[in-house]
Amino acid sequence: MNRVALLGNAGVTWRERVKSLAKSGLFLNLDPGNADFTHPGKVGLYRGGRVVFERFTGSTDPTRTPHLLMWALGEALVRFPDEPIVALFPVYRPSPISWQTTLAAMQMFRPELIEVSHGTGVNLNAFPIGPTVVEAEKAFPPMVRAAQRKAHWMALLERCQKHRLNVFETPIEGARLGSGQRIDPDECKRVGLDDAYVEAIGSSLFIVSEHEYEEAQISRALDLTHTAKPFFAHPDDYVGLVCSFVRQSGEEFGYGRIAKIDFETGDAEILNTAEVDAPVRILRLGSIRIDTKGNEYEEARPWSV
């Protein structure tokens, strides 16, 4: 088969099926929550276990970054239009965005074989070809999967080095931070937002601070910046966020976690697998949080940081 698509639910794994089908060929992982082969939070193309390309998503939830799944699929098809590809689609959880993304990706991929695990609960009549319903291998229990992810994170952290960069000077992708125009600190003090980092992002005002403010202070800040709705974050919300370093071309060259950010100076301490002093053109932030021992804890809400 030239192109094979695998689609399942949260209770199954395609680990052995991928190994059997792909062997030394191309394997396209479109499931950012998959930890069978590498740490979660990214999609990518692999040949015989070696990376062809990867793209950081920063979340295990594919519905948060459907555009990156489509990017990875498009990149694979452009680079290898005539080679066999085994594609692992994201775990299917019924929702409008999951359905629309899955359907669009199937139409774009144009597989010659689609295998869907029994009980996945997806409409099989809309795909480009009729899927084959199979009894996929049962997934490991949640505790085992959590340990599997932790092992991947620990392996990543062991390769990390300490980096310092300034988030006020470095473009940021994947977060609310850095999406707008920073408000001058002196202007913030005028309305009583002392010690706050503030951005105007369209009609919204983004405030990062350790403090809580009175409604009157927020109202003055909205008037000053001609914005209508405030959003708040605490500096500690950024601690532990997974991240990647990116070249000007968009290519990633290092993965890691945020140790801390000083929002008064913009200086950030980051543990990353890149070489120390490597030029970082873009900082990509995710929503997965991990501690120094590789344990995952509460994932940040979409666009909350």
C-alpha positions in Angstrom: 0.0 0.0 0.0 1.3 3.5 -0.9 -0.6 5.4 1.8 -2.1 3.9 4.9 -4.2 5.9 7.5 -4.7 4.6 11.1 -7.5 6.1 13.2 -8.5 5.0 16.6 -9.9 6.0 20.0 -8.3 6.6 23.4 -8.5 3.0 24.4 -6.2 1.6 21.7 -2.6 1.8 20.5 -1.2 1.4 17.0 2.4 0.9 18.2 2.9 -2.6 16.8 0.8 -1.9 13.7 3.0 1.1 12.9 6.2 -1.0 13.3 4.8 -3.7 11.0 3.6 -1.3 8.3 6.3 1.3 8.3 9.3 -0.8 9.1 12.2 1.3 7.6 9.8 3.5 5.6 8.0 6.7 6.3 5.9 7.1 9.4 3.9 10.3 9.8 2.7 11.0 13.4 -0.2 13.4 13.4 -1.1 12.6 17.0 0.5 15.1 19.5 -0.7 13.0 22.4 1.2 9.9 21.3 4.1 8.9 23.5 4.9 5.5 22.0 7.8 6.8 20.0 8.8 10.2 21.4 7.7 12.7 24.0 4.2 14.2 23.4 3.5 17.7 22.2 4.8 17.4 18.7 3.9 15.9 15.3 6.5 14.8 12.7 7.7 12.5 10.0 10.1 9.7 10.7 12.1 7.1 8.6 13.3 4.0 10.4 13.0 5.8 13.8 15.0 8.8 12.6 13.6 12.3 12.4 12.8 13.7 9.0 11.1 16.7 10.4 9.1 17.6 13.6 6.8 20.4 14.5 6.2 21.4 18.1 2.5 21.7 19.1 3.1 22.1 22.9 -0.2 20.3 23.7 -1.4 16.7 23.7 -4.8 17.9 22.5 -5.0 17.9 18.7 -8.0 20.2 18.6 -5.9 23.1 20.0 -3.5 23.0 17.0 -5.3 21.5 14.0 -3.4 23.9 11.7 -0.1 22.3 12.7 -1.5 18.8 12.0 -2.4 20.0 8.5 1.0 21.6 8.1 2.8 18.4 9.0 0.6 16.4 6.6 1.1 18.9 3.8 4.9 19.0 4.4 5.1 15.2 4.2 3.1 15.1 0.9 5.2 17.9 -0.7 8.5 16.3 0.3 7.6 12.7 -0.5 4.7 12.7 -3.0 5.5 9.2 -4.4 6.7 7.3 -1.4 4.6 5.0 0.8 3.6 6.8 4.1 1.9 5.3 7.1 0.0 8.1 8.9 -1.2 7.8 12.5 -4.1 10.2 12.9 -5.0 11.9 16.2 -7.0 9.9 18.8 -10.6 10.5 17.7 -12.8 12.2 20.4 -16.2 13.2 18.9 -16.4 17.0 18.5 -17.0 19.3 15.6 -13.4 20.4 15.3 -12.1 16.8 15.6 -14.5 15.6 12.9 -13.8 18.4 10.5 -10.0 18.1 10.9 -10.1 14.3 10.5 -12.2 14.5 7.4 -10.1 17.3 5.8 -6.9 15.4 6.5 -8.2 12.2 5.1 -9.3 14.0 1.9 -5.9 15.6 1.6 -3.9 12.4 2.4 -5.9 10.3 -0.1 -5.0 6.9 1.5 -5.3 3.6 -0.3 -6.1 1.9 3.0 -7.9 3.3 6.1 -8.0 1.2 9.3 -10.3 2.4 12.0 -10.4 0.7 15.4 -13.6 -0.9 16.5 -15.7 1.4 18.7 -14.1 4.7 17.5 -17.5 6.3 16.9 -16.7 8.1 13.7 -18.9 8.3 10.6 -17.3 5.9 8.1 -19.3 7.0 5.1 -17.6 10.3 4.5 -14.0 9.2 3.9 -12.4 9.0 0.5 -12.5 5.2 0.6 -14.4 2.7 2.7 -12.4 2.1 6.0 -11.6 -1.3 7.3 -12.8 -1.7 10.9 -10.2 -3.6 13.0 -9.6 -4.8 16.5 -6.6 -2.7 17.4 -4.3 -3.5 20.3 -5.5 -2.3 23.7 -3.7 0.7 25.1 -1.7 0.5 28.3 -3.5 1.6 31.5 -3.4 5.4 32.3 -0.8 4.9 35.0 1.6 3.1 32.6 1.1 5.7 29.9 1.8 8.5 32.4 5.1 6.7 33.3 5.9 6.4 29.6 5.4 10.1 29.1 7.5 10.9 32.2 10.4 8.7 30.9 10.4 10.7 27.6 10.4 14.0 29.5 13.2 12.9 31.7 15.3 11.8 28.7 14.6 15.3 27.2 15.5 17.2 30.4 18.7 15.2 30.9 19.9 16.6 27.5 19.0 20.2 28.4 21.3 23.1 29.1 20.5 26.4 30.8 19.8 29.3 28.4 18.9 32.9 29.0 17.0 35.1 26.5 14.8 38.1 26.7 11.1 37.6 26.0 10.6 41.3 25.3 13.1 41.1 22.5 12.4 37.6 21.1 9.3 37.0 19.1 6.9 34.5 20.8 4.6 32.0 19.1 1.9 29.8 20.5 0.8 32.1 23.4 -1.1 35.3 24.2 2.2 36.8 25.4 3.9 38.7 22.7 0.8 38.9 20.4 0.2 42.6 20.9 1.8 46.0 21.6 3.5 46.4 25.0 2.3 49.3 27.1 5.1 51.5 28.4 5.7 50.8 32.1 5.3 54.5 33.0 1.9 54.5 31.4 1.0 51.5 33.5 2.0 53.3 36.7 -0.2 56.2 35.8 -3.3 54.0 36.1 -2.0 52.1 39.1 -0.9 48.9 37.4 2.5 49.0 39.1 4.8 46.0 38.6 2.6 44.7 35.8 3.5 43.7 32.3 0.7 44.9 30.0 0.0 44.4 26.3 -2.8 45.7 24.1 -3.9 43.0 21.7 -6.7 44.3 19.4 -9.7 45.1 21.7 -8.3 43.1 24.6 -5.8 44.0 27.4 -3.4 41.4 28.6 -2.0 41.9 32.1 0.7 39.7 33.7 1.2 40.4 37.4 1.5 38.9 40.8 -1.0 41.4 42.1 -4.8 41.8 41.9 -6.2 45.2 40.9 -9.3 47.2 41.8 -12.0 47.4 39.1 -11.4 51.2 38.9 -7.7 50.6 38.0 -8.6 48.1 35.3 -11.3 50.5 33.9 -8.7 53.3 33.6 -6.3 51.0 31.9 -8.9 50.0 29.4 -9.7 53.6 28.7 -6.0 54.5 28.3 -5.4 51.7 25.8 -8.7 51.9 24.0 -9.4 48.3 24.8 -12.6 46.6 26.0 -11.8 43.3 27.7 -9.0 42.4 30.2 -7.2 39.1 30.4 -4.9 38.1 33.3 -2.0 35.8 33.9 0.5 35.3 36.8 4.2 35.0 36.2 4.1 31.6 37.8 1.8 30.4 35.0 4.8 30.3 32.7 6.9 28.1 34.9 7.2 24.6 33.5 5.7 25.3 30.1 7.3 23.2 27.4 8.9 25.2 24.6 11.0 25.1 21.5 13.7 27.3 19.9 13.1 28.2 16.3 15.3 29.5 13.5 14.3 32.4 11.2 13.1 29.8 8.6 10.7 28.3 11.1 12.8 25.2 11.7 13.0 24.0 15.3 16.4 23.1 16.8 15.8 22.6 20.5 13.1 21.5 23.0 12.8 22.2 26.8 10.9 24.0 29.5 10.6 27.4 31.0 12.3 27.7 34.4 11.2 31.3 35.1 10.5 34.7 33.5 11.2 38.0 35.1 8.5 40.3 33.7 10.2 43.4 35.0 13.3 42.9 32.8 12.0 40.3 30.3 14.9 37.9 31.2 13.9 34.3 31.0 15.8 31.2 32.2 15.1 28.2 29.9 16.3 24.6 30.0 16.6 23.5 26.4 18.4 20.9 24.3 20.0 23.5 22.0 23.6 24.5 22.3 24.3 27.3 24.7 24.4 30.8 23.0 22.6 29.4 19.9 20.7 32.3 18.2 17.0 32.0 18.9 14.8 33.9 16.4 11.5 32.7 17.8 10.4 31.1 21.1 7.5 28.7 20.7 5.5 28.2 23.9 3.3 25.2 24.6 0.5 24.6 27.1 1.9 21.3 28.6 3.6 21.9 31.9 6.3 19.6 33.4 8.4 19.9 36.5 12.1 19.2 36.9 11.5 15.5 37.4 9.4 15.1 34.2 6.0 15.0 35.8 3.2 16.6 33.9 0.8 18.8 35.8 -2.2 21.0 34.8 -2.0 22.0 31.2 -2.6 25.7 30.6 -5.9 26.7 29.1 -5.9 27.8 25.5 -4.4 31.3 25.1 -4.4 31.9 28.9 -0.7 32.6 28.9 
